[in-house]
Amino acid sequence: MTKNNINPYLIPQINSTAVNKSAPANKEIENAKEFQELLDQNISEKSSVKENLEFSGHALRRMKQRNLTMDNDEYLKLKDGIEKLKNKGGQDSLIVTNKAAYIVDVANNKVVTAMDKEDMSENVFTKIDSTLFIN
């Protein structure tokens, strides 16, 4: 055989190679779709999470007894603190600010109890898994 005469039986079929290479591409597309579905589900779950900070009846009574006021700055510190604790896996946490200390239920965005800084030194904090200090 000369160079000009090419034996077609010795050359691999291009179509069979293309079919074999398309299988992984289809799998990648399928995986991308599954990932997108999970991502969309996660986003919708997060958007349905409570955005507002809640106060238990106990926390409200303690704040009144201890003359603690909640201004906008303190409120935003607590909200931001809870978000940080969520990202770190906190569940029942102590948040300490310049004004007070708060025990919070992170998953429910709820302040469970509150005390001023002076009362902190006399208390033992139990059943908390994390602490956050905010200035």
C-alpha positions in Angstrom: 0.0 0.0 0.0 1.2 3.5 -0.8 0.8 6.6 1.3 -2.1 7.8 -1.0 -4.0 4.6 -0.5 -5.3 4.6 3.0 -6.9 1.5 4.4 -10.2 2.7 5.9 -10.4 -0.4 8.2 -7.2 0.7 10.1 -8.5 4.2 10.9 -10.8 4.3 14.0 -14.3 5.3 13.4 -14.8 9.0 14.4 -18.4 8.5 15.2 -17.8 5.8 17.8 -15.2 8.0 19.6 -17.6 11.0 19.6 -20.3 8.9 21.2 -18.0 7.7 23.9 -16.9 11.2 24.7 -20.5 12.6 24.8 -21.4 10.2 27.7 -19.3 12.1 30.3 -20.6 15.4 29.0 -24.2 14.2 29.5 -23.3 13.1 33.0 -21.7 16.5 33.7 -24.9 18.2 32.5 -27.0 16.0 34.7 -24.8 16.7 37.7 -25.0 20.4 37.0 -28.8 20.3 36.9 -28.9 18.3 40.2 -26.5 20.9 41.8 -28.6 23.8 40.6 -31.8 22.2 42.0 -30.1 21.7 45.4 -28.8 25.3 45.3 -32.3 26.7 44.4 -33.8 24.7 47.3 -31.2 25.9 49.7 -31.8 29.5 48.7 -35.5 29.2 49.0 -35.1 27.6 52.5 -32.8 30.4 53.6 -35.1 33.1 52.3 -38.0 31.7 54.3 -36.0 31.8 57.5 -37.1 34.4 60.0 -35.4 37.7 59.4 -36.6 39.5 62.6 -35.1 39.1 66.0 -37.6 37.8 68.6 -37.5 38.2 72.4 -38.9 35.5 74.7 -41.3 36.6 77.5 -38.5 35.8 80.0 -36.0 38.0 78.1 -38.5 40.9 78.0 -39.1 40.6 81.8 -35.4 40.5 82.5 -34.7 43.5 80.4 -37.4 45.5 82.2 -36.2 44.4 85.6 -32.6 45.3 84.8 -33.5 48.5 83.0 -32.0 47.4 79.7 -33.1 49.3 76.7 -32.9 48.0 73.1 -31.8 50.7 70.7 -31.3 50.2 67.0 -27.5 49.8 67.4 -27.9 47.1 70.0 -30.6 45.3 67.9 -28.4 45.3 64.8 -25.4 44.0 66.8 -27.6 41.1 68.0 -28.9 40.3 64.5 -25.4 40.4 63.0 -24.1 38.3 65.9 -26.7 35.7 65.4 -25.8 35.5 61.7 -22.1 35.0 62.6 -23.0 32.3 65.1 -25.2 30.5 62.5 -22.3 30.5 60.1 -20.1 28.9 62.8 -22.7 26.3 63.8 -23.8 28.0 67.1 -27.1 26.9 68.6 -27.5 28.2 72.1 -25.1 31.1 72.5 -24.0 33.9 74.6 -23.6 37.3 72.9 -21.8 40.0 74.9 -22.0 43.6 73.8 -20.9 46.9 75.4 -24.3 47.2 77.2 -25.3 43.7 78.1 -25.1 39.9 77.7 -27.7 37.9 75.9 -28.4 34.2 75.7 -29.8 33.5 72.2 -31.4 30.6 70.5 -29.6 31.0 67.2 -31.7 28.8 65.0 -34.9 30.7 66.0 -33.4 34.2 66.0 -34.6 34.5 69.6 -33.2 36.3 72.7 -33.9 33.9 75.6 -32.6 36.1 78.4 -30.6 39.3 79.0 -28.5 40.9 81.7 -26.5 44.0 82.1 -22.7 43.9 82.4 -22.8 44.3 86.1 -25.0 41.3 86.6 -22.8 39.2 84.3 -20.0 38.8 86.9 -22.3 37.1 89.3 -23.8 34.6 86.9 -22.9 31.2 85.6 -23.8 30.5 82.0 -24.8 27.0 81.3 -26.1 25.1 78.3 -24.3 27.3 75.8 -22.2 26.1 73.0 -20.6 29.3 71.9 -19.8 32.9 72.9 -19.5 36.0 70.8 -18.1 39.3 72.0 -19.2 42.4 70.1 -18.0 46.0 70.6 
